[in-house]
Amino acid sequence: MPETGAPTDAQSPAQPVDLCASSELEDGGRAFVFDVEEHGRPARAFVLRHGGAVVAYLNRCAHVPAEMDWQEGQFLDADRRFILCSIHGASYEPHTGRCVGGPCGRGRLTALSVTEEAGRVAWYPSPQIRPVCFDDPVPGAP
């Protein structure tokens, strides 16, 4: 399940990254999509509001490691009940990221730790999933 509170120092010493205004996340609406690095490699992530709760995940299906949104920021099925992978139809429970149907088996989405305070949504990076730093040199580049 995504963490909805600030992590302890043992979980993640990183400072929170401001993502968006709370008002940008309409319940069951479009997600806010952002760039991250997972183990030093570029990846995408998203945060959305579902059932009043703000949740965030890597934008990667547990079945096939591909981005899931069928249009930028569109992750929910037509009934707005489940997060749906646009490629093979794997469906996930929004509050836990657990696969509930399709080819994802017993998999689950990779959750990110987010908080919502004072009208803002923030993400707490982990050692494995960090903000993209455009000033860092590319590994192996001269």
Rosetta blueprint (number, residue, H / E / L):
1 M L
2 P L
3 E L
4 T L
5 G L
6 A L
7 P L
8 T L
9 D L
10 A L
11 Q L
12 S L
13 P L
14 A L
15 Q L
16 P L
17 V E
18 D E
19 L E
20 C E
21 A E
22 S H
23 S H
24 E H
25 L L
26 E L
27 D L
28 G L
29 G L
30 R L
31 A L
32 F E
33 V E
34 F E
35 D E
36 V E
37 E E
38 E E
39 H L
40 G L
41 R E
42 P E
43 A E
44 R E
45 A E
46 F E
47 V E
48 L E
49 R E
50 H E
51 G L
52 G L
53 A E
54 V E
55 V E
56 A E
57 Y E
58 L E
59 N L
60 R L
61 C L
62 A L
63 H L
64 V L
65 P L
66 A L
67 E L
68 M L
69 D L
70 W L
71 Q E
72 E L
73 G L
74 Q E
75 F L
76 L E
77 D L
78 A L
79 D L
80 R L
81 R L
82 F L
83 I E
84 L E
85 C L
86 S L
87 I L
88 H L
89 G L
90 A L
91 S E
92 Y E
93 E L
94 P L
95 H L
96 T L
97 G L
98 R E
99 C E
100 V E
101 G E
102 G L
103 P L
104 C L
105 G L
106 R L
107 G L
108 R E
109 L L
110 T L
111 A E
112 L L
113 S E
114 V E
115 T E
116 E E
117 E E
118 A L
119 G L
120 R E
121 V E
122 A E
123 W E
124 Y E
125 P L
126 S L
127 P L
128 Q L
129 I E
130 R E
131 P E
132 V L
133 C L
134 F L
135 D L
136 D L
137 P L
138 V L
139 P L
140 G L
141 A L
142 P L
